[in-house]
Amino acid sequence: MFVDTHCHIHDSDYPLPVADVLSSAAEARVQQYICVGTSELSSKDAIHFAETHAHSYAAIGVHPHDTKDGYALIRTLAGTSDKIIAVGEIGLDYFYTNSPKELQIQALKEQLQVAVDHDLPVIFHVREAFDDFWPIFDSFDGIRGVLHSFTDSKANLDMALERGLYIGVNGISTFTKDEVQKATFDSIPLDHLLFETDAPFLTPAPFRGKVNQPAFVRNIAEYHAERRGITVVEIADATTKNAHALFAGLNTNTTK
C-alpha cells in the first residue's frame, strides 16, 4: 500500500478525469491520498472532494504565493469536517515573492496557530526562506509536520530532522541531475521519509511530459527502493507507516 501525501487532484483545473485517476491509483495500490489546499477556495474544494471520494483526505491552508488574496477563512474551515487531517500547504517562498515577505510571515504564524488550536500536523512549503522559517517554527510548541517537496541543503535537512519533521519527496528526486541533491535524498532516514506527487505538477520519470497523478507514487517508491537497495514492499510499508504516524486522520479503513 502507498499513500500520496500531497496532491491537488481536487482543484477545478486538474486536467484529467478524476474517475480515471482514482482507478489508476487503486491499480497501483495507492490507497490513500491527501488533497492539499493552496488558497481559501482550494481548501474548500479539498474538503468537498475528500467528503465525496473514498480514500481521500483534506489539508487546508493558503500557499505563501496566495496569502495576498486572503487566508482568514482557514480558521473558519478548521474543525468543520473529520476529513480535514492537516493544515497546509503553508510556509514561506522567497524565490518568487508573489506575496510580500511580511504578509507571508504573518500568514504563516496565524495558520500555525490554527494547527496548534486544532492539534493538526502541518504541510510546509519553504523555498529559499529557511533563515526566516526556523525562528518562526521554533516559536511554536508542539508543531509536527512535513517539509513538502524538499530539495534544499543537507544542513536544512539535518535541522528538520532535529525538530522531528518528516521529509516529503516527489518526482523531482527521480529526474534531478544534481548529485549532491541525490545524495541528500538518499540520506533521509527511512523512518522520516514520505512520498508525494504534487499532482498535476512534478511528474516523475519515466512519465515526464505527462500530467502527474497519485498512481505515480509507486514509481517514486520504486526508484528510491532501488537506490537504497531495499524492496518496494519495505519502502512502501515504511512510508505508509510514517504517513499514518504523522497524519492521525489517516487510518487502515481505506473505504473512509
LINRACOR-V729572 format. One record per residue. N is the residue number from 1. PHI is phi in whole degrees, 0 to 359 (999 if undefined). NEAR is the number of other C-alpha atoms within 8 Angstrom. D_FIRST is the distance of its C-alpha to the first C-alpha in whole Angstrom. Layout:
n->{N,N}
phi->{PHI,PHI}
near->{NEAR,NEAR}
d_first->{D_FIRST,D_FIRST}
//
This chain:
n->{1,2,3,4,5,6,7,8,9,10,11,12,13,14,15,16,17,18,19,20,21,22,23,24,25,26,27,28,29,30,31,32,33,34,35,36,37,38,39,40,41,42,43,44,45,46,47,48,49,50,51,52,53,54,55,56,57,58,59,60,61,62,63,64,65,66,67,68,69,70,71,72,73,74,75,76,77,78,79,80,81,82,83,84,85,86,87,88,89,90,91,92,93,94,95,96,97,98,99,100,101,102,103,104,105,106,107,108,109,110,111,112,113,114,115,116,117,118,119,120,121,122,123,124,125,126,127,128,129,130,131,132,133,134,135,136,137,138,139,140,141,142,143,144,145,146,147,148,149,150,151,152,153,154,155,156,157,158,159,160,161,162,163,164,165,166,167,168,169,170,171,172,173,174,175,176,177,178,179,180,181,182,183,184,185,186,187,188,189,190,191,192,193,194,195,196,197,198,199,200,201,202,203,204,205,206,207,208,209,210,211,212,213,214,215,216,217,218,219,220,221,222,223,224,225,226,227,228,229,230,231,232,233,234,235,236,237,238,239,240,241,242,243,244,245,246,247,248,249,250,251,252,253,254,255,256}
phi->{999,237,237,269,276,196,212,230,288,278,293,297,263,297,275,250,297,299,301,293,296,290,295,295,298,298,296,274,66,272,259,214,209,254,271,253,284,235,207,299,294,299,292,299,293,297,297,299,299,297,285,247,225,298,75,250,223,239,243,243,175,244,302,305,300,256,296,296,264,111,213,297,295,301,296,292,287,302,87,273,207,283,274,279,240,196,256,159,265,232,156,225,223,260,288,252,45,296,240,302,304,298,289,302,296,296,295,299,298,291,285,297,294,299,299,296,296,252,53,246,290,236,259,260,246,228,226,53,215,294,299,275,291,299,299,292,304,290,279,250,271,79,287,234,176,225,275,290,51,290,220,271,282,298,297,287,300,299,294,294,294,300,266,80,284,273,239,271,241,230,299,308,295,270,233,297,256,279,293,295,296,300,295,295,301,297,274,294,302,300,278,232,260,234,253,208,254,63,307,269,266,57,301,284,294,262,253,308,97,258,290,286,204,304,304,284,304,300,293,296,296,298,299,284,298,295,296,270,71,235,277,297,299,298,286,294,298,294,288,293,301,297,299,289,290,282,260,299,289,286,207,283,278,283,273,291}
near->{8,13,14,14,12,13,16,12,10,10,9,4,4,9,6,7,6,7,6,8,12,9,8,9,14,10,8,9,10,16,11,12,14,12,16,16,20,14,13,14,7,12,17,11,11,17,15,8,12,14,10,6,7,9,11,14,16,17,18,20,17,17,14,15,11,12,14,8,5,10,11,6,8,14,8,8,9,11,8,7,7,7,11,14,14,13,16,15,16,16,13,14,14,9,6,6,9,7,11,8,9,6,10,15,10,8,11,12,9,8,13,12,8,12,14,10,6,8,6,10,13,15,14,12,14,12,9,7,10,9,6,7,11,8,8,9,8,7,6,8,5,5,11,9,11,11,14,12,11,8,5,7,8,7,6,9,11,8,8,11,10,7,6,7,12,12,13,14,14,15,13,11,11,10,8,9,5,6,7,6,11,11,8,11,9,9,6,10,6,8,7,12,13,13,14,16,19,11,14,14,8,11,17,16,9,4,7,7,5,6,10,13,13,15,14,13,15,11,10,14,12,9,9,9,13,10,8,7,6,9,8,10,6,9,12,11,10,10,16,12,8,12,12,11,7,9,11,8,9,10,7,4,5,9,5,6}
d_first->{0,4,7,10,13,16,17,20,19,21,25,27,28,24,25,23,23,20,20,19,17,14,15,14,11,10,11,9,5,6,6,9,11,15,18,20,24,27,30,31,31,27,26,28,26,22,23,24,21,19,21,22,18,15,12,14,16,19,21,25,27,29,29,32,33,33,35,38,38,37,34,36,34,31,33,34,30,28,28,29,25,22,20,21,19,21,24,24,24,27,29,32,32,36,35,36,38,37,38,41,39,41,39,36,37,38,35,33,35,35,31,30,33,31,28,30,32,28,26,24,22,23,21,24,26,28,30,33,34,33,37,37,33,33,36,35,32,34,36,33,33,29,27,24,21,20,22,20,21,23,25,28,30,29,31,30,26,28,30,26,25,28,27,24,22,19,19,17,17,17,18,22,20,20,24,26,29,30,29,30,27,25,26,25,22,21,23,21,20,16,16,17,15,13,12,14,15,18,18,21,22,22,20,19,20,21,21,24,26,23,22,19,16,12,11,13,10,9,13,13,11,13,16,16,14,17,20,19,19,16,13,10,8,10,10,6,7,10,9,7,10,12,11,12,15,17,16,17,17,13,12,10,12,10,14,15}
//
